[in-house]
Amino acid sequence: KKKKKDCMSTYTISIEPTNNASIVKFVANSFLTRSNSYEFKNIDEAKPSPIAQQLFYLPFVKTVYISQNFIAIEKYDIVTWEDVQNEVSESITEYLNSGKEVVTTTETQKKVPVTVYAESTPNPAAMKFVANKPLADGTFEFKNIDEAVHAPLAKALFAFPFVKEVFISANYVSVLKYNMAEWQEISMELREFIRKYIEDGKPVLSDEILQKK
């Protein structure tokens, strides 16, 4: 029996511990914020994010981080995560499914100037393009345009004939090139292409890629 998914996709949250016992990640099955990451240390700082403000009503919440497809919370020691994480997960799920904004758009529309610099790697056929903002949580490798179907940025890069493979992780994109072109001929063009792509707020990865992980 296949349940028909309504067009409003339903958010689900999975709870993931981190190497820091005070911090737990609440990971959604969909992107919450596209190209920005946020850190709020108190309810005043959380003004641009109604969900973060709501979380600060919980007395044990110390810091709220919002990035990509997750909300991470650092707690004070007065409680253990075992006692509270399900309640927090439910309240995040309920908030997301109400359709309210995670971060109010007026705040996100301020264009942060994006810078990208090119960095050579031990492999002469590969070049790293490093941005001043996070692009992906995790590491994603695309060996051809078919593999990049859920990664719009990688797919766009494969439109260049000299691009052989694309690798996206943290705040950088690595490009492996065919020998037909030299870096000095193409690195400026690629750097500017990636910079403009990110600055325009276009999606680096699409939601479907999260389900595949």
Steps between C-alpha positions, in 0.01 A plus 500: 500500500665819384395803697447791265722786603318828493674785324589658835778261591492393861805567709644224712784545747765252602703554816877472461750529784827685430850456642408772748271351767326837548404533134238300312407541134138487394526405133212563261424314178502828311708819483414761762734769378668516164832670510536648845581362841386666818611492861285656771628534856184645653141595425595854387750371245233254381275781374535400131392143580163436664584131552823590681311750716247231586780261599646760737177479703642166618711586805774249414573637151837676490576543125302430183671430167306480175671377185407313183255229611549502875455693824766431760447594864754539773347449844582602854583212733175523701343227284619196306416466133334163566237681706425780257606416144171342395300795623734739314481288185120504512482875546741557206300257281174670590644845427639395160176329399301812584664655193649793692837638396814368664680828438303805393583586142562871557808395692619255238452732207793714605756391243821401668781561253630159405870448446650190343868432466675225308743273681720241334501143633760221501325368189590729205172410329294621799437852626313606814268800488450621856205723592453722804182316597392138559375313193433148623474308824684180419695401192352441157681362198373508142683308229268605218191707421264209574627476856449877535128487433422613859790743522414804289842664545691187393259452208566858386877442521475190280380734225865602462663249261824489701331400830557130572386460865356725769536465874303721743576515872492754785575838338669389180451343159778289352510458125692229319573601142574325175845566355352689204524824700760660726404651835635842406249505213197391702540564872391867483189408305409216739569712806275779377229252394495336847511838676206639304303176538533514880438875518178463302380264774451208262477156664825307530325170580132410479289332767505161329871460570428494875279195461781315321757548771 
